[in-house]
Amino acid sequence: MRVGTAASAVQPSAARRVEFKPDCYANASIVGSDRVVFNVKGNAYRLIVAVDYQRQIVFIKWLGAHIQYDKIDVKKVKYGD
């Protein structure tokens, strides 16, 4: 049995283009150039993420109840706020 490194185990597959299609995500809103807000569990919770489209990475910025969401600035909130 050959044991490899984690880096060798995770090889990128053929390059592919990832597109965010708002019409496929009726419960998501694009806010600014890099932020997306998802409604979770029938709008009871909100998930705010920052998207690095170039590197295809999503960073969780905030998750909370809808009532808490009304008190924050979506474009400035950081993880831990």
N, C-alpha and C positions, 0 to 999 in steps of 0.2 A: 504494500500500500504506500502510495506516494503522498507526502504531506507538503502542501504549498503554503505560501503566505496568503494572508487575507487579500492583499493587493492582487495577487495572481488569480485568486478565486473569483474576483469581481472584475471581469473584463467587460468593457462596453460592447454591446452588440452593435450591429450595423447602425450607422448614424441614422437618426430618424428625427423628423420635425415634430415638435409637440406644439399644438395650438390650443389656446383657451377659447372655447366656443360658448359664449354666454347663453345662446339659445338652448344649449344642452344642460345648463345649470340654472334652472329657473329660480333657484334659491340662493344665487350668488350675485353680488354687485361689484363691479370694478370701481375702485375709489382711487383716483390718481393714477400715476403711471406704473406703480409697482404694488399696489395694495388691492386685495380682494376680500370682501366680507361675505361669509357664508352664513345662511340661516340654518340652524341645526334644530332638530326635533320640533318641527312645526313652528319655528320662529321663537321657541322658548329660550334658545341660546344663540350667541353669535361667536363666530370664529373669524379672527382677522389674521391674514397672512400677508407676508411680503414675498413677492415672486421675483426671482432673478431669472428672467427668461433666457438670457444668454447661456448661463450655466445649468439651466433646468433644475433649479433648487427652490424649494418653498420653505420659508422661515415662519414659524408660528410666532405671532406678535402678541396675541391676546385671545383669551377664551373666557366667556362669562355669560351671565344671565342677561336677557334682553333689557331688563330694568337698569342694570349696571352700564350697558352699552350706551344708553342715552346720556350718560354723564362723562363720557370720554371723547377725546378728539381722535377720530379714526386715523387720520394721516400722521399723527405724532406719537400715538401710544407705543410703548415698548414692552417687551416681555418682562413681567414682574411688576408692572404698574397696576 
